[in-house]
Amino acid sequence: MINYTKLIYQLKRKLSTFSDKITKNLSKPKSKFIFQILYGLLESQSILLSEISRALKEDITLKKVIDRLSRNCKNFDQRSTVMNNYINSVKTCINENTIFCCDKSDIVKPASKKLEALDQVRDGSTGKINDGYDTFEIAALTEEHEMPLSVYSRVYSTKEKGFKSQNIETIKGLDFVKSHFGNQGIYALDRWYDNNRFYKYFTKNNDECNFVIRAKKTRNVIYKGQTMNILDVAKFYKGKYVANFKDKNNNPQKAKYSYAEIKLPAMPDKDLTMVIVKGLGLTPMILISNLAPESKKLTKTIFEAYLKRWKVEEYFRFKKQQFNLENIRVRSLNSIRTMDLLLSILIGFIAMLSEKRNKTKLNMWITKLSERIYDIPEFDYYAIATGIYNIFKKTRTGIQSFINKNIKYQQSQQLMLSKLLL
């Protein structure tokens, strides 16, 4: 027999502890707001403030709850404090072998006309241009199960006041992660970032950090003293090493790869490594890195950041589909950024539960109640979120009791009748 009362309490307590960590140094009202949004997102599995408000089950009208959350969301100005606290709570998951997957995504709002600084963006799902916002996110692959854990997320618009360029938005994110983790880890970036500016950024004197960037087919490199197109260089290599791996459908795959020492025309004094991976398509996949040829770290990055890159793509899909992110209905850009940040942090909470899968009774019950016909897939965020949703469906109360425990009431200064009678 399932003791839902116990499971509900344990989940709420875990979330309450997590919320306390990320709201350190915040005022009581703002801490309460963060906890309520996190809980509402987790119980309702929706980004809508109306659904979040229903999940709180407060003894006031729904309209008042929605208005309060909307007002707090619009006026929230402590995102940097919350993010810094969150980073401190997940630092144990980061080490020198961590892969930081950097990627550009989007929030498409084709039917919206009144949103602040609404921009024209390319929809990553359809390839069409639509109204919406661009996002830049950095996700770290956790050590044990290599699941994506968000360490930076920002929504931006080219039409907002003060916007300079998308490259600068990317640099801001990279600077933020480096300020917290130093030069730990390896940064993996897709073809969008095959830009001399980023090669120079990662190879600064006295501040160099490891990176792997997937190169465009038009990229020229200096190979054995000659400037050549990367595809022409790739023809010299048949694939010295063999890599066996499983794709996102758990099907066995095989790829061959080789290394070549190169330089870039814009950086002729910097030694780099070109990795040619064959067997994944009609043309080779080519990566450029500052890691030494045949380095174990470079091989690890190929597997985790590219051959397993589907996990990062699935992370974005999970963020959009499980919580219906693109259905967000707050108007101000500040509100959108606040909700996106809190959703990213909540997925970080789910990631930490994923790291401890089958290690605690609570996690085992979450997995068991996820209603999966087949075995839990390698990307188990959907299963964890569904299991939590099925547990919270049984609750009749919100989180007011946990909030009340954190409020310290001052002792009344009035004289009591019992004292006067003494």
N, C-alpha and C positions, 0 to 999 in steps of 0.2 A: 504494500500500500504506500502511495506517495504522500509524504507529509508536506503539502504545499505551503502550509503556514511557516514551517521552518525554512524551506527554500526561499520563500519571499523575504523573510527577515534577513537571511544571510546575504542575499543579493543586494537588498537595500543598505545593509550595513557596509558591504564592500564598496558600493557606490558612494556612500556617505564619507567613508574614509578617504577614498580617492578624491572626492570633491574638496574635502578639508585641505588636502595637500596642494591642490592647484589654486585654491583661493586664499592661500596664506598672504597676510598683510592687506587683504581687502576688507572693506567695511562690512558690517553684518548684512545690510540690505543687498549689497552686490554679491556677497557669498551665497545668500539665500537664493538670489536670482539664478546664479550659475548652477547650483544644485538642482533647482526646479527644472531648468531647461534640460540638463543632462538626464534627469530621471524621466521627464516627459518624452524626450526623444527615444529613450530606451524602451519605455512601456508602450508608446503609441507606434513606434517605428515610422514616424512621420515628421517632416520638417514644418508642418503647418502649426501655427500658434494655437489655433482652435483645438486641434487634437492633443497638443501638449497640455493645454489648459484642462481638457477633460480628464487627462491621465492624473492630474494633481488631485482631483476629487475634493476640492475645497468647499466649505460651507457658505460660499457667497455666489452671486450670479456669475455665469460663465463669461458674460460681457466684461465684468469688472476684472476678472482674471486675465482675459485676453488684453485688455487695455493696459493693465499693469506690466505684463510681460513685454508688450509692444513698446511701451514708454521706456522701460529699462533697456531694451535691446537697442533702441534708437540713440539713447544717451550714454551707452556704455563706452567708457574711455580707458579701460584697464586691460585691453587685450594683451599688451606687451608683458604686463605683470603676470597674467594668467598663463601665457605661453612660457615664460621663464620658469614659473613654478612647475608646469607640466614637464618641461625638458628635464628639470632636476629630478623628477619622479621616475623618468624612464632612462636615466643615464646608465643604469646597471645593464641595460640591454645593448649598449654601444661599446665597441672596442676597436682595436686597430684593423680588424678584418671585416668590419661592418661595411656593407655596400649601401651607399646613399644614392638612391635612384631619383634623378631629377627629371621632372616632366611637366609639360604644359598641357592644361586641359581647358574646359570651358563650362559655363553655365548658360544654356540657351533658353531665351524667353521670347519666342516668336510672337506670342499673343499679347505681350505687355507693351504699353505705350507710355506709361507715367513713371517708370522707374528712374531713379536718379542716375545721370551719366550713362544711360543705356547706349551700348556700343554695337558695332558690327563685328561679329566673330565667326570663325570657321567652325562649324559643328563637326567635331571629331567622329561622330557616328555616321553622318551622311555625307560629309564633305562639302555641304552647302553653306552659304553665308547667311547668317540669321542674326537677329537682335539678341544681345546677351552680354556676358562678361568673360574675359579671360581669367584663368587662374594659373598660378605657379605653385607647385607642391614638391616637397622633398620627402621621400619615404625611405626609412632605413629598414633593411631586411634583418629580422631578428635572428639571433645566433642559432637557436636550437631547431626551429621549424621554418626559418627563412620566410616569415610572414611580414608583409609591409606594415611599418609603424610610422605614422606621420610625425615628422619633426619640424615641418614648416608648411604653412598654407596661407596664401593670400589671394584675394579676389581683387582685380584691378580693371580699370577702363582707360582707354586712350583719350577719352573725352573729359575725364575729371581734371580739376584744376591742379596744376603742379606736375602732371604726368610728363615724363621725359622720353622714355623708350622702353620697349619690352626687354632689351638687354640689361638695362639698369634695374628693372624689376627682378630679373634673374640674379644679378650681382647682389642685390639686397638680401635675397634668400640664402645665397651661398655664404655671404658675410655673417648672417645670423647663425647659421649652423657651425661655421668655423669659430665664431666667438664663444660657443658653448662646448664644442668638442675638439677644438684645436685642429691639428692636421691628422687626426685619427681617421681611419676608414678610407674607402675608395669611392670616388664620385663617378657615377655612370650616367651619361647623357646621350640622348638620341640625336638623330641627324639634324634636328632643328638647331642644335647648339654647335654644329660644325662651323665654327666662326673663329677667326684669328684672335678676337678679343678674349675668348674663353681659354684658348690655349695659352695665351700670355698671362691670363689671370691665375691659372693653376701652376704656372712655372715661374712665378715671381722669385727673385733672389731672396734667400733667407725665409721664404714663406711658401715653399713648394709643397703641394699635397698631391696624392695619387689620384689619377683620373683615367677614365676610358670613355672616349667619344666615338660614336658610330659616324663614319665619314660618308659624305655625299659622293655620288659617282663622278661628279665634276671636279673633285678635289685633286690638285696637283701636289706632288711631293718630290723631294730631292732624294734620289735613289742611286747610290754609288756615284755621286757627283753629277748626275744628270737630272734635270727636271722632267718628270713624267706623270701621266695620269695614273691614278691608283689602280684602275682596272688593267692597265698595261703592265704594271708591276705585278699584279696578282697572277698574271699568266705564267710567270716564272715559277710559281709554286703550286704543286699538286696536292699538298696536304700531308705533312710529315707525321702528325699526331692524329689519333682517332679518339673521338669523344662519344660515349654512349650515354643517353639521357632519356627522360620521359617528358612528353609534351603535356599540355594542359588537359588533354583527354586521357592521360595516363598511358599513351601508346609509346612503345619503345622507338627511339630515333637514333640515328647515327650521323655524325658530322666529322669532317676532317679539317684540321687547321694547321697553319704554319706561321712563322714569325719572320719579319724583315726589319732591319735597322734603317731608319729614314730620318730626314729633317724636313721642315716646312720652309718654303721660300720666304715667308714672313719672319721666320726664326732660324736662320741658317746656322746659328751657333749652338742650337739645342738638340741633343740626341733624343729621338723618340722611337717608339716601337710600333710597327704596323702589323696587325693580326689579320690574316686572311682565313675566313671560315667558309668552307664549301659544303654543299649538301643540304642547305636550308632553302634553296630557291634556284632560279635559273642563273642568277649572277651571285658572285661571292658576297658575303657580308664582311665589311672591312671596318676594323676598329683601330683607333689611334690612341696610344697611351704613353705615359712617361715611365711606366714600369719596365724593368729590364726584361729582355727576351728570355723566355722559358722560366720566368718567375712564377712561383707557386701562387702568389697573389693574383697575377694576371690570369692564370688559368682558372682560378676560383671566380674571378670577376666575369669571365666569359660565361661560365656555367650559371652563376647566380643572377647576373644583371641582364644577360641577353638570352641565353637558352632557357632561362626561367623568367624572362621579363613579363610573361603573361600574368604573373602574380601582381605586378604593379598595375597592369591594365585592368585586371579583375578588381583591384582595390578601388579604382575610379568608378568602375561599373557598379560595385557594391555600394559605394557612397551615393551614387545617383539613384540606383534602383531600389535598394532596400529602404532608404529613407525619403525617396522621391525628392531629391535635392532640387531638381529643376522646377518643381512645383512651388518653390518658396514664394511667399506672397507678402513680404515686407518691402516697403518702397525705398527707403533710404539706403545708400551704399554702405553706411556705417552699420546698419542693421544686418544687411546681407553678409558683411565681413564678420560680424559677431556670430551669426548663426553658423556660417561656414567653419569658423574657428572652433566653436563648441562641438560641432559635429565631428570634426577631425580629431579633437581630443577624446570624444566618446569612442570613436573607432580605435584610438590608442588604448582605451580601457578594454575594449573587446580583444585587441591584439594581445594584451597581457594575460587575459583569460585563456586565449589560444595557446600561449606559451606553456601554460600549466594544464593543458588538456590531459584528462585521465589521471591527474595527480591528486585531486581532492574529490571528495564525495559530491560537492556542489557542482564541480565541472563535469563529473560523470553524469549527473542527473540532467544538467543542461544539454549535454550531447544526446542523452537517451530520449529527452522530450523534444528533440528537434524534428521529429516526424520524417526522418529520412528512410526511404525504402531500401536503398543500397547502403554500402559502407560510407562513412563520412569522407568527403573528398579532401584532397590535400589542402585546398583553399577552403578552410572551414568557417570563415566569418559568417556566411549565410546560415550555417547550422547553429552556431552559437547565438546569433541574433534571434533566430526562430525559436530556439529553446528558451531563451530569456522571455520572449514575447508570450510563449505558451504558459510559462510560470506566472507572469504578471497578469495574465487574463483572469487568474483566480483571486487576485487581491481586491479587497473592498475599500481599502484606504490608500491615501497617498503617502507623503513623506513628512507630514506635519509633525508627527511624534519625534522624528529624527531632528527636525529643525528646532523644536522646543528644547531638546536636550542641550543644544549648543547655545541657548540664550540664557544669560545670567541675569536674573532679576535682582535689582537693588532692594535692600531691606528698607521698608517704609520708615520715614523719620517721624511719623505721628505717634503720640503717646497712646498706648493701648489701655483700655479700661482696667485690665487685670493689673497693670503696673501702678495705676493710680490708687488702687485698693490696697496695695502693699504697705 
